[in-house]
Amino acid sequence: MSTAVEQLAQRQLLRLATAGSVDDGKSTLVGRLLHDCKAILADQIAHVKTVSEARGGDFDFALLTDGLRAEREQGITIDVAYRYFATDKRSFILADCPGHVQYTRNTVTGASTADVVIILVDARHGVLEQTRRHLAVAGLLRVPHVVLAVNKIDLVGYDEAVFKGIVKDVAELADQLEIADLQAIPVSALVGDNVVERSAQTDWYDGPTLLEVLENANGRTDTSREPLRFPVQYVLRPQTEEYRDYRGYSGTVASGTVSVGDPVIVLPAGRRTSIAGIDRPVVTATSTAVAERPSAVAGEAITVRLADDIDVARGSVIVAADDSPGTRRELAATVCWLSDRPLTVGARLLIKHTTTTAQAIVTKITGALDLDTLGVIDATGLDLNDIGKVQLKVAAPLAADPYSSNAITGSFLLIDAHDGWTLAAGMIDDEEGELL
């Protein structure tokens, strides 16, 4: 048993998301992938079989992923459906995203943490506007790998020319969007061609199956090699008998490595100090204790103690002393607008950046992405699902990096100050705003 547990723990995790237009077959593809990987329980398969037969059709693989009642009734995916499965080689977290234009915001959510985005195109219809939009999202979010699944290849008679024509169109878009890794696969989610098993019907295709691509894809870049960024989430002052004078700063290491003795700067104050200690809780069946650590890397949740008693609060960011991003009150950014209410110049919003929430105002809208040309065109506002360039002025200084350098400290959310709704996902551009 211990050997099996150790093997499971050693499997590398891959996060993937699906995207595509309505009826391109995303949920069917996901259902087929899970089914053929034997990641579906027998009772689930029996239930889907019963429902499919009651509808008078064949086994509906989409029902394995469309869990909401409204999704099943309408035959569309509405919300992001997360599925967890594993093969002998690795473990996966899969986000099945909606295809309808109305739910593009959900696709942004699913793709934001993905190592691989699978973009489906119906072989009968080719590249559509929503295909362009999803490619743009993948490019802007700098997803490391994009898989083009040309689905329903069986419905065009397994025509190689159709496949190559779609691949050519998408490859041109990928070049414009600076998508570095694009792998195209002809598939039939319904029949199972080239999903897990190689298809004899596509003898002209000598590339990998979808599962082979997923099992061999690399994850996102190792952020532990980047400069230290540690947003403070909470200040710990237990004031118990055992920890009477304890003061620690908790959070998750966004990037880099932190070690005891490292010189650091606390932003936005700009105060210099050093790391006096690193603690992590050790939880057992009967108690919780604190264990000291010599170091921690990106992705670890820790508590740090500083050598000097300086003002640190939620929203502060502890950064490497020799590679500080500084702070800025003005940002140039690319945003995916996710609200039914249009964005206009002068809008007053809240910006959520790492653990900081501050007031912000839109000072300029410099353009919007034209999905036909993939160029930036003049715009006075942004509507639902638009991708645009904006400039923001923020009430509090932010320790921000460009998104191209650090996906965590280079991203943010725009929030409605009145009702708390998320309005936009933003990525800070390389050109710097006003540095303080």
Beta strands, then each sheet from edge to edge (+ up, - down):
strand 1: 12-20
strand 2: 81-86
strand 3: 90-96
strand 4: 116-122
strand 5: 145-151
strand 6: 182-186
strand 7: 229-231
strand 8: 234-236
strand 9: 248-252
strand 10: 257-259
strand 11: 263-267
strand 12: 271-283
strand 13: 288-293
strand 14: 295-297
strand 15: 301-306
strand 16: 317-320
strand 17: 328-337
strand 18: 343-344
strand 19: 348-353
strand 20: 356-369
strand 21: 376-377
strand 22: 381-382
strand 23: 387-398
strand 24: 411-415
strand 25: 422-428
sheet 1: 2+ 3- 1- 4- 5- 6-
sheet 2: 7+ 16- 11+ 12- 13+
sheet 3: 7+ 16- 11+ 12- 15+ 9- 8+
sheet 4: 10+ 14-
sheet 5: 21+ 20- 19+ 24- 25+ 17- 23+
sheet 6: 18+ 22-
end
